[in-house]
Amino acid sequence: RFLRGVYNQRPSLPRYTTTWDVSIVLHYIENTTAPSLKDRTTQLATYMALASGQRIQVL
């Protein structure tokens, strides 16, 4: 009962307090001009990260 009361007084906080807008990243990728091999690689890694929902370390 004591621990339940402590939890009710101070509930746990969410893990992530902020998120970022994916549309800004996609808009930036769409508007890059004359992409080089490095830019294409970055685009591919970004698309893979967005599609999989995993951390970059996993890729």
Jmol script that loads the backbone (N, CA, C; Angstrom):
load data "model"
ATOM      1  N   ARG A   1       0.825  -1.185   0.000  1.00  0.00           N
ATOM      2  CA  ARG A   1       0.000   0.000   0.000  1.00  0.00           C
ATOM      3  C   ARG A   1       0.873   1.253   0.000  1.00  0.00           C
ATOM      4  N   PHE A   2       1.950   1.171   0.765  1.00  0.00           N
ATOM      5  CA  PHE A   2       2.845   2.327   0.831  1.00  0.00           C
ATOM      6  C   PHE A   2       3.410   2.654  -0.550  1.00  0.00           C
ATOM      7  N   LEU A   3       3.931   1.649  -1.246  1.00  0.00           N
ATOM      8  CA  LEU A   3       4.515   1.885  -2.568  1.00  0.00           C
ATOM      9  C   LEU A   3       3.472   2.361  -3.565  1.00  0.00           C
ATOM     10  N   ARG A   4       2.260   1.854  -3.475  1.00  0.00           N
ATOM     11  CA  ARG A   4       1.192   2.316  -4.354  1.00  0.00           C
ATOM     12  C   ARG A   4       0.908   3.798  -4.104  1.00  0.00           C
ATOM     13  N   GLY A   5       0.912   4.193  -2.844  1.00  0.00           N
ATOM     14  CA  GLY A   5       0.703   5.596  -2.504  1.00  0.00           C
ATOM     15  C   GLY A   5       1.827   6.482  -3.007  1.00  0.00           C
ATOM     16  N   VAL A   6       3.068   6.001  -2.913  1.00  0.00           N
ATOM     17  CA  VAL A   6       4.210   6.763  -3.425  1.00  0.00           C
ATOM     18  C   VAL A   6       4.096   6.916  -4.935  1.00  0.00           C
ATOM     19  N   TYR A   7       3.700   5.865  -5.618  1.00  0.00           N
ATOM     20  CA  TYR A   7       3.556   5.929  -7.075  1.00  0.00           C
ATOM     21  C   TYR A   7       2.464   6.926  -7.455  1.00  0.00           C
ATOM     22  N   ASN A   8       1.380   6.957  -6.733  1.00  0.00           N
ATOM     23  CA  ASN A   8       0.299   7.881  -7.038  1.00  0.00           C
ATOM     24  C   ASN A   8       0.699   9.324  -6.772  1.00  0.00           C
ATOM     25  N   GLN A   9       1.574   9.557  -5.798  1.00  0.00           N
ATOM     26  CA  GLN A   9       2.044  10.908  -5.528  1.00  0.00           C
ATOM     27  C   GLN A   9       3.024  11.375  -6.595  1.00  0.00           C
ATOM     28  N   ARG A  10       3.901  10.483  -7.025  1.00  0.00           N
ATOM     29  CA  ARG A  10       4.934  10.834  -8.005  1.00  0.00           C
ATOM     30  C   ARG A  10       4.927   9.812  -9.140  1.00  0.00           C
ATOM     31  N   PRO A  11       3.986   9.927 -10.092  1.00  0.00           N
ATOM     32  CA  PRO A  11       3.950   8.957 -11.194  1.00  0.00           C
ATOM     33  C   PRO A  11       5.191   9.079 -12.076  1.00  0.00           C
ATOM     34  N   SER A  12       5.516   8.001 -12.764  1.00  0.00           N
ATOM     35  CA  SER A  12       6.700   7.993 -13.612  1.00  0.00           C
ATOM     36  C   SER A  12       6.512   8.935 -14.800  1.00  0.00           C
ATOM     37  N   LEU A  13       7.615   9.494 -15.259  1.00  0.00           N
ATOM     38  CA  LEU A  13       7.595  10.428 -16.380  1.00  0.00           C
ATOM     39  C   LEU A  13       7.752   9.667 -17.693  1.00  0.00           C
ATOM     40  N   PRO A  14       7.259  10.231 -18.798  1.00  0.00           N
ATOM     41  CA  PRO A  14       7.465   9.564 -20.086  1.00  0.00           C
ATOM     42  C   PRO A  14       8.942   9.547 -20.461  1.00  0.00           C
ATOM     43  N   ARG A  15       9.325   8.554 -21.239  1.00  0.00           N
ATOM     44  CA  ARG A  15      10.728   8.397 -21.616  1.00  0.00           C
ATOM     45  C   ARG A  15      11.192   9.541 -22.514  1.00  0.00           C
ATOM     46  N   TYR A  16      10.389   9.913 -23.474  1.00  0.00           N
ATOM     47  CA  TYR A  16      10.758  10.974 -24.409  1.00  0.00           C
ATOM     48  C   TYR A  16       9.853  12.176 -24.182  1.00  0.00           C
ATOM     49  N   THR A  17      10.463  13.329 -23.973  1.00  0.00           N
ATOM     50  CA  THR A  17       9.671  14.527 -23.725  1.00  0.00           C
ATOM     51  C   THR A  17       9.443  15.334 -24.997  1.00  0.00           C
ATOM     52  N   THR A  18      10.300  15.179 -25.991  1.00  0.00           N
ATOM     53  CA  THR A  18      10.139  15.903 -27.251  1.00  0.00           C
ATOM     54  C   THR A  18      10.242  14.929 -28.422  1.00  0.00           C
ATOM     55  N   THR A  19       9.626  15.291 -29.519  1.00  0.00           N
ATOM     56  CA  THR A  19       9.751  14.549 -30.769  1.00  0.00           C
ATOM     57  C   THR A  19      10.059  15.532 -31.874  1.00  0.00           C
ATOM     58  N   TRP A  20      10.542  15.048 -32.992  1.00  0.00           N
ATOM     59  CA  TRP A  20      10.861  15.941 -34.097  1.00  0.00           C
ATOM     60  C   TRP A  20       9.935  15.647 -35.269  1.00  0.00           C
ATOM     61  N   ASP A  21       9.763  16.656 -36.106  1.00  0.00           N
ATOM     62  CA  ASP A  21       8.823  16.593 -37.213  1.00  0.00           C
ATOM     63  C   ASP A  21       9.490  15.943 -38.428  1.00  0.00           C
ATOM     64  N   VAL A  22       8.941  14.837 -38.872  1.00  0.00           N
ATOM     65  CA  VAL A  22       9.513  14.089 -39.995  1.00  0.00           C
ATOM     66  C   VAL A  22       9.340  14.841 -41.310  1.00  0.00           C
ATOM     67  N   SER A  23       8.283  15.617 -41.444  1.00  0.00           N
ATOM     68  CA  SER A  23       8.023  16.315 -42.707  1.00  0.00           C
ATOM     69  C   SER A  23       9.125  17.320 -43.039  1.00  0.00           C
ATOM     70  N   ILE A  24       9.758  17.901 -42.031  1.00  0.00           N
ATOM     71  CA  ILE A  24      10.867  18.831 -42.284  1.00  0.00           C
ATOM     72  C   ILE A  24      12.035  18.092 -42.920  1.00  0.00           C
ATOM     73  N   VAL A  25      12.341  16.908 -42.418  1.00  0.00           N
ATOM     74  CA  VAL A  25      13.443  16.113 -42.957  1.00  0.00           C
ATOM     75  C   VAL A  25      13.136  15.662 -44.383  1.00  0.00           C
ATOM     76  N   LEU A  26      11.914  15.180 -44.604  1.00  0.00           N
ATOM     77  CA  LEU A  26      11.542  14.731 -45.947  1.00  0.00           C
ATOM     78  C   LEU A  26      11.538  15.883 -46.943  1.00  0.00           C
ATOM     79  N   HIS A  27      11.090  17.049 -46.513  1.00  0.00           N
ATOM     80  CA  HIS A  27      11.096  18.227 -47.393  1.00  0.00           C
ATOM     81  C   HIS A  27      12.534  18.610 -47.753  1.00  0.00           C
ATOM     82  N   TYR A  28      13.445  18.542 -46.799  1.00  0.00           N
ATOM     83  CA  TYR A  28      14.851  18.850 -47.060  1.00  0.00           C
ATOM     84  C   TYR A  28      15.452  17.863 -48.053  1.00  0.00           C
ATOM     85  N   ILE A  29      15.143  16.579 -47.882  1.00  0.00           N
ATOM     86  CA  ILE A  29      15.686  15.563 -48.788  1.00  0.00           C
ATOM     87  C   ILE A  29      15.154  15.759 -50.204  1.00  0.00           C
ATOM     88  N   GLU A  30      13.880  16.105 -50.331  1.00  0.00           N
ATOM     89  CA  GLU A  30      13.293  16.309 -51.650  1.00  0.00           C
ATOM     90  C   GLU A  30      13.904  17.488 -52.380  1.00  0.00           C
ATOM     91  N   ASN A  31      14.330  18.516 -51.667  1.00  0.00           N
ATOM     92  CA  ASN A  31      14.792  19.746 -52.292  1.00  0.00           C
ATOM     93  C   ASN A  31      16.297  19.839 -52.448  1.00  0.00           C
ATOM     94  N   THR A  32      17.036  18.772 -52.206  1.00  0.00           N
ATOM     95  CA  THR A  32      18.475  18.818 -52.429  1.00  0.00           C
ATOM     96  C   THR A  32      18.734  18.751 -53.930  1.00  0.00           C
ATOM     97  N   THR A  33      19.617  19.618 -54.407  1.00  0.00           N
ATOM     98  CA  THR A  33      19.913  19.690 -55.832  1.00  0.00           C
ATOM     99  C   THR A  33      21.250  19.028 -56.122  1.00  0.00           C
ATOM    100  N   ALA A  34      21.331  18.377 -57.250  1.00  0.00           N
ATOM    101  CA  ALA A  34      22.542  17.696 -57.716  1.00  0.00           C
ATOM    102  C   ALA A  34      23.155  16.830 -56.629  1.00  0.00           C
ATOM    103  N   PRO A  35      22.437  15.811 -56.181  1.00  0.00           N
ATOM    104  CA  PRO A  35      22.963  15.000 -55.077  1.00  0.00           C
ATOM    105  C   PRO A  35      24.176  14.173 -55.507  1.00  0.00           C
ATOM    106  N   SER A  36      25.154  14.140 -54.659  1.00  0.00           N
ATOM    107  CA  SER A  36      26.343  13.331 -54.884  1.00  0.00           C
ATOM    108  C   SER A  36      26.111  11.946 -54.279  1.00  0.00           C
ATOM    109  N   LEU A  37      27.116  11.111 -54.372  1.00  0.00           N
ATOM    110  CA  LEU A  37      27.019   9.772 -53.798  1.00  0.00           C
ATOM    111  C   LEU A  37      26.864   9.847 -52.274  1.00  0.00           C
ATOM    112  N   LYS A  38      27.551  10.808 -51.655  1.00  0.00           N
ATOM    113  CA  LYS A  38      27.435  10.986 -50.215  1.00  0.00           C
ATOM    114  C   LYS A  38      26.012  11.400 -49.843  1.00  0.00           C
ATOM    115  N   ASP A  39      25.419  12.307 -50.624  1.00  0.00           N
ATOM    116  CA  ASP A  39      24.046  12.738 -50.357  1.00  0.00           C
ATOM    117  C   ASP A  39      23.060  11.593 -50.534  1.00  0.00           C
ATOM    118  N   ARG A  40      23.253  10.792 -51.568  1.00  0.00           N
ATOM    119  CA  ARG A  40      22.369   9.637 -51.795  1.00  0.00           C
ATOM    120  C   ARG A  40      22.473   8.627 -50.648  1.00  0.00           C
ATOM    121  N   THR A  41      23.692   8.429 -50.151  1.00  0.00           N
ATOM    122  CA  THR A  41      23.890   7.508 -49.035  1.00  0.00           C
ATOM    123  C   THR A  41      23.186   8.019 -47.786  1.00  0.00           C
ATOM    124  N   THR A  42      23.294   9.319 -47.538  1.00  0.00           N
ATOM    125  CA  THR A  42      22.615   9.921 -46.391  1.00  0.00           C
ATOM    126  C   THR A  42      21.105   9.809 -46.532  1.00  0.00           C
ATOM    127  N   GLN A  43      20.593  10.037 -47.740  1.00  0.00           N
ATOM    128  CA  GLN A  43      19.164   9.910 -47.993  1.00  0.00           C
ATOM    129  C   GLN A  43      18.685   8.488 -47.734  1.00  0.00           C
ATOM    130  N   LEU A  44      19.427   7.525 -48.227  1.00  0.00           N
ATOM    131  CA  LEU A  44      19.057   6.127 -48.044  1.00  0.00           C
ATOM    132  C   LEU A  44      19.053   5.744 -46.566  1.00  0.00           C
ATOM    133  N   ALA A  45      20.076   6.177 -45.837  1.00  0.00           N
ATOM    134  CA  ALA A  45      20.132   5.876 -44.401  1.00  0.00           C
ATOM    135  C   ALA A  45      18.969   6.536 -43.665  1.00  0.00           C
ATOM    136  N   THR A  46      18.596   7.743 -44.075  1.00  0.00           N
ATOM    137  CA  THR A  46      17.475   8.438 -43.448  1.00  0.00           C
ATOM    138  C   THR A  46      16.171   7.711 -43.734  1.00  0.00           C
ATOM    139  N   TYR A  47      15.958   7.317 -44.977  1.00  0.00           N
ATOM    140  CA  TYR A  47      14.746   6.574 -45.333  1.00  0.00           C
ATOM    141  C   TYR A  47      14.668   5.249 -44.574  1.00  0.00           C
ATOM    142  N   MET A  48      15.799   4.559 -44.451  1.00  0.00           N
ATOM    143  CA  MET A  48      15.806   3.288 -43.732  1.00  0.00           C
ATOM    144  C   MET A  48      15.487   3.490 -42.257  1.00  0.00           C
ATOM    145  N   ALA A  49      16.037   4.557 -41.666  1.00  0.00           N
ATOM    146  CA  ALA A  49      15.773   4.838 -40.253  1.00  0.00           C
ATOM    147  C   ALA A  49      14.305   5.190 -40.036  1.00  0.00           C
ATOM    148  N   LEU A  50      13.727   5.958 -40.954  1.00  0.00           N
ATOM    149  CA  LEU A  50      12.318   6.334 -40.820  1.00  0.00           C
ATOM    150  C   LEU A  50      11.390   5.141 -41.036  1.00  0.00           C
ATOM    151  N   ALA A  51      11.737   4.293 -41.984  1.00  0.00           N
ATOM    152  CA  ALA A  51      10.867   3.160 -42.300  1.00  0.00           C
ATOM    153  C   ALA A  51      10.926   2.075 -41.230  1.00  0.00           C
ATOM    154  N   SER A  52      12.103   1.857 -40.658  1.00  0.00           N
ATOM    155  CA  SER A  52      12.244   0.767 -39.701  1.00  0.00           C
ATOM    156  C   SER A  52      11.836   1.161 -38.287  1.00  0.00           C
ATOM    157  N   GLY A  53      11.980   2.438 -37.941  1.00  0.00           N
ATOM    158  CA  GLY A  53      11.671   2.857 -36.593  1.00  0.00           C
ATOM    159  C   GLY A  53      12.713   2.437 -35.582  1.00  0.00           C
ATOM    160  N   GLN A  54      13.861   1.996 -36.050  1.00  0.00           N
ATOM    161  CA  GLN A  54      14.946   1.569 -35.159  1.00  0.00           C
ATOM    162  C   GLN A  54      15.906   2.728 -34.924  1.00  0.00           C
ATOM    163  N   ARG A  55      16.822   2.522 -34.004  1.00  0.00           N
ATOM    164  CA  ARG A  55      17.859   3.511 -33.762  1.00  0.00           C
ATOM    165  C   ARG A  55      18.897   3.428 -34.870  1.00  0.00           C
ATOM    166  N   ILE A  56      19.668   4.493 -35.025  1.00  0.00           N
ATOM    167  CA  ILE A  56      20.717   4.530 -36.046  1.00  0.00           C
ATOM    168  C   ILE A  56      21.764   3.458 -35.774  1.00  0.00           C
ATOM    169  N   GLN A  57      22.012   3.142 -34.504  1.00  0.00           N
ATOM    170  CA  GLN A  57      23.025   2.147 -34.159  1.00  0.00           C
ATOM    171  C   GLN A  57      22.686   0.789 -34.765  1.00  0.00           C
ATOM    172  N   VAL A  58      21.405   0.503 -34.923  1.00  0.00           N
ATOM    173  CA  VAL A  58      20.976  -0.794 -35.462  1.00  0.00           C
ATOM    174  C   VAL A  58      21.314  -0.884 -36.947  1.00  0.00           C
ATOM    175  N   LEU A  59      21.171   0.234 -37.653  1.00  0.00           N
ATOM    176  CA  LEU A  59      21.465   0.219 -39.087  1.00  0.00           C
ATOM    177  C   LEU A  59      22.940  -0.036 -39.335  1.00  0.00           C
TER     178      LEU A  59
END
end "model"
wireframe off; spacefill off
backbone 0.3
color backbone group
